[in-house]
């Protein structure tokens, strides 16, 4: 038990849960390695929380079935994730794009002879020659990097914030069975609690260990990692969300 004030999360039980049924683990691992189809695994791990209307308990694991509904759940979860990460993506791509098309960048590369561009397009310039050129001219990029770094840091911070909020947002939608519930004040309130923060960090740490241990499994390793981490993490987050 890892204590948190007057409440506790049984992480050992949560970690054992995805391994409690070998058949369901195998199905999850198999579906998890197939692109697009693996949305059903996301849907299953969310259903396993017991917060959805189809399954009101977390003692056991739900049966695999109704794959269309599981796929739909996984797809909606992906859309919520895209919306949360969109600000970070826009800032990062906007910053990189701004650097690429900036007048300073045009001035730096505009000074290269036309024959150099022709050789570059024809693949006649080696990687060593390109590295030598950057080594000689890297100081010209300093003003560009100085202007871009603050925006890049903002983009990274927005990405981390989205990653942090995602579990609470998904459980908010799942619990209310309403898409807009993923973006409510309750989600923010849950995510800004100390309980959520501490357990989010613990889940991330333990999930990393699990990924390392099961990732080596031939063929099914990626799918099993997706299934195990999904069931484990959302078992914990569902408990945090309900008591928030």
C-alpha positions in Angstrom: 0.0 0.0 0.0 1.1 3.5 -0.8 -0.6 5.9 1.5 -2.0 9.2 0.5 -3.5 11.1 3.4 -6.4 9.0 4.7 -6.8 7.1 1.4 -4.7 4.4 -0.3 -4.2 3.0 -3.7 -3.3 -0.7 -3.8 -0.7 -0.6 -6.6 0.1 -4.2 -6.3 -3.5 -5.2 -6.9 -3.7 -2.7 -9.8 -0.5 -4.2 -11.4 -1.8 -7.7 -11.0 -5.2 -6.9 -12.6 -4.2 -7.0 -16.3 -2.4 -10.4 -15.7 -5.4 -11.9 -13.9 -6.8 -13.5 -17.1 -4.3 -14.9 -19.6 -6.9 -15.2 -22.4 -7.9 -11.6 -22.1 -4.2 -10.6 -21.9 -3.5 -12.5 -25.1 -6.4 -10.9 -27.0 -5.4 -7.5 -25.8 -1.8 -8.1 -26.9 -2.9 -9.4 -30.3 -5.2 -6.5 -31.1 -2.7 -4.1 -29.7 -0.1 -4.8 -32.4 -2.5 -4.0 -35.3 -2.6 -0.4 -36.3 -6.1 1.3 -36.1 -7.6 -2.0 -34.7 -5.6 -1.3 -31.5 -8.2 1.5 -30.8 -10.3 -1.4 -29.4 -7.6 -2.0 -26.7 -7.9 1.6 -25.7 -11.7 1.2 -25.5 -11.3 -2.0 -23.5 -8.9 -0.5 -20.9 -11.3 2.4 -20.4 -14.3 0.1 -20.0 -12.3 -1.9 -17.5 -12.4 1.1 -15.1 -16.0 0.4 -14.2 -16.9 4.0 -14.9 -18.8 3.3 -18.1 -22.5 2.5 -18.1 -21.7 -1.0 -19.5 -19.6 -2.1 -16.5 -20.1 -0.9 -13.0 -17.3 -2.8 -11.3 -13.5 -3.1 -11.2 -13.2 -6.4 -9.3 -12.7 -8.5 -12.4 -12.0 -7.7 -16.1 -14.9 -7.2 -18.6 -15.3 -9.8 -21.3 -13.9 -9.1 -24.8 -16.9 -8.4 -27.0 -18.9 -5.7 -28.8 -15.7 -4.7 -30.6 -17.4 -2.0 -32.6 -18.3 -0.2 -29.3 -14.8 -0.7 -28.0 -13.3 0.7 -31.2 -15.6 3.7 -31.0 -14.5 4.4 -27.4 -10.9 4.2 -28.4 -11.5 6.5 -31.4 -13.2 9.1 -29.2 -10.4 8.9 -26.6 -7.9 9.6 -29.5 -9.9 12.6 -30.6 -9.9 14.0 -27.0 -6.2 13.4 -26.9 -5.7 15.3 -30.2 -7.8 18.2 -28.9 -5.7 18.4 -25.7 -2.4 18.3 -27.6 -3.5 20.6 -30.4 -2.2 23.8 -28.7 1.2 22.3 -28.2 1.4 21.0 -31.8 0.4 24.4 -33.2 3.0 26.3 -31.1 5.8 23.8 -31.9 5.0 23.6 -35.7 4.4 27.3 -35.9 7.7 28.0 -34.2 9.7 25.6 -36.4 7.9 26.8 -39.5 8.6 30.4 -38.6 12.3 29.7 -38.2 12.4 27.9 -41.6 10.7 30.7 -43.6 12.3 33.5 -41.6 14.4 36.1 -43.6 17.4 35.3 -41.5 17.2 31.6 -42.6 16.8 32.7 -46.2 19.9 34.9 -45.9 22.0 32.1 -44.4 21.2 29.5 -47.0 20.8 32.1 -49.8 24.5 32.7 -49.7 25.2 29.1 -50.9 26.3 28.9 -54.5 23.8 27.4 -56.9 26.1 24.5 -57.8 26.1 23.5 -54.1 22.3 23.3 -54.2 22.5 21.2 -57.4 25.0 18.8 -55.8 22.8 18.6 -52.6 19.8 17.7 -54.7 21.7 15.1 -56.6 23.1 13.6 -53.4 26.7 14.4 -54.3 27.4 16.1 -51.0 28.4 13.8 -48.2 27.2 14.0 -44.6 30.7 15.0 -43.5 30.7 18.0 -45.8 27.3 19.1 -44.5 28.6 18.7 -40.9 31.7 20.8 -41.8 29.6 23.5 -43.2 27.4 23.7 -40.1 30.5 23.6 -37.9 31.8 26.7 -39.7 28.5 28.6 -39.8 26.7 27.6 -36.7 27.0 31.0 -35.1 24.7 32.4 -37.7 21.9 30.3 -36.3 22.2 31.7 -32.7 19.8 34.6 -33.2 17.2 32.3 -34.7 17.6 29.8 -31.8 17.5 32.6 -29.2 14.1 33.8 -30.5 12.7 30.3 -31.0 13.7 28.7 -27.7 11.1 30.5 -25.5 8.3 29.4 -27.9 9.6 25.9 -28.1 9.6 25.7 -24.3 6.0 26.9 -24.2 5.1 24.2 -26.7 6.8 21.5 -24.6 5.1 22.7 -21.5 1.7 22.7 -23.2 2.4 19.1 -24.4 3.3 18.0 -20.9 0.1 19.7 -19.5 -2.0 17.8 -22.1 -0.3 14.5 -21.2 -0.9 15.2 -17.6 -4.6 16.1 -18.1 -5.4 13.3 -20.5 -6.3 10.6 -17.9 -8.7 12.9 -16.0 -10.2 14.2 -19.2 -10.9 10.6 -20.5 -12.5 9.5 -17.3 -14.6 12.6 -17.1 -16.0 11.8 -20.6 -16.4 8.1 -19.7 -18.2 8.8 -16.4 -20.6 11.3 -17.8 -21.0 9.6 -21.2 -20.8 13.0 -22.7 -17.9 14.3 -24.9 -17.9 17.8 -23.4 -17.4 16.3 -20.0 -13.7 15.8 -20.9 -13.2 19.5 -20.8 -15.0 20.6 -17.6 -13.9 22.3 -14.5 -14.2 19.0 -12.6 -11.5 17.5 -14.8 -9.2 20.5 -14.0 -10.0 20.3 -10.3 -9.3 16.6 -10.2 -6.0 17.0 -12.1 -4.8 19.9 -9.9 -5.2 17.9 -6.7 -2.1 16.6 -4.8 -3.7 13.1 -4.8 -3.8 13.1 -8.6 -0.3 14.5 -9.0 1.4 12.0 -6.7 -0.4 9.0 -8.1 0.2 10.2 -11.7 3.9 10.2 -11.0 3.8 6.8 -9.4 1.8 5.4 -12.3 4.3 6.8 -14.8 7.2 5.3 -12.9 5.7 1.8 -12.5 4.3 1.9 -16.0 7.9 2.5 -17.3 9.1 -0.5 -15.4 6.3 -2.6 -16.8 7.0 -1.4 -20.3 10.7 -2.4 -20.0 9.8 -5.9 -18.6 7.1 -6.8 -21.2 8.5 -4.8 -24.2 11.0 -7.6 -25.0 8.3 -10.2 -25.7 8.5 -11.2 -29.4 5.8 -10.0 -31.7 3.1 -9.3 -29.0 5.4 -7.2 -26.8 4.1 -3.8 -28.0 0.4 -4.9 -27.8 0.9 -6.5 -24.3 2.6 -3.3 -23.1 -0.4 -1.2 -24.4 -2.9 -3.5 -22.8 -1.1 -3.9 -19.4 -0.3 -0.3 -19.0 -3.8 0.7 -20.0 -5.6 -1.5 -17.6 -3.2 -0.8 -14.8 -3.1 3.0 -15.1 -6.8 3.5 -15.6 -7.6 1.2 -12.7 -5.6 3.7 -10.5 -6.9 6.8 -12.2 -10.5 5.7 -11.9 -10.1 5.4 -8.2 -8.5 8.8 -8.0 -11.2 10.3 -10.2 -14.1 8.9 -8.1 -12.8 10.1 -4.8 -11.7 13.6 -6.1 
